[in-house]
Structure formats: C-alpha cells, structure tokens
Amino acid sequence: KTEKGATSIISIVGKEGIGKMTLANM
C-alpha cells in the first residue's frame, strides 16, 4: 500500500521534472 502512495506522489512530481531525479536515485 505504501508503494502505491509513493507512485502517485512520484507521478505528480514527475510532471515538474523532479520525478526524473527521484527515479535516477532509485
């Protein structure tokens, strides 16, 4: 359940471009 919530946040943040950095860190 926590992963689903994180994915939603990443999707929203990804719109700004920060999501790309988050994925790179992972």
Rosetta blueprint (number, residue, H / E / L):
1 K L
2 T H
3 E H
4 K H
5 G H
6 A H
7 T H
8 S H
9 I H
10 I H
11 S H
12 I H
13 V H
14 G H
15 K H
16 E H
17 G L
18 I H
19 G H
20 K H
21 M H
22 T H
23 L H
24 A H
25 N H
26 M L
